[in-house]
């Protein structure tokens, strides 16, 4: 994993736990054959591609809100 990509991605998603989860999930998708959302002239590892996608705003995340589900009537 490239350190410069990691540092730039931390500016977009400052919480390291969330960043790890986003990059991990996306890199698994890439390993299973999903197409990258960014182009690169060099061969990058799936983790680096996922970090670039975060940096360039190609992927985002949404935190789960259990309270909002409870208010909407969804069971816990």
C-alpha positions, 0 to 999 in steps of 0.5 A: 500500500502506497504511503502517499495514497494513504495520507491523501485518503486520510484527508478525505476519510479521517477516521482510520477505522472507517477508512480501513473498512471502506478500502478493505471492502472495495479491494475485495470487490476489485479482486473479485472482478469489479472494474476500477473507477479510476484509470492508471498507467501503472499496475496498482494493487487493489488496495491502492486502486481503492485508496485512489478511488477514495481520494478522487471521490469515486466511492463514498460511505454511509454510517449505519444509524440504528436510531433512525431505523428504530424511528422508522419502525424497523425492528432491531 
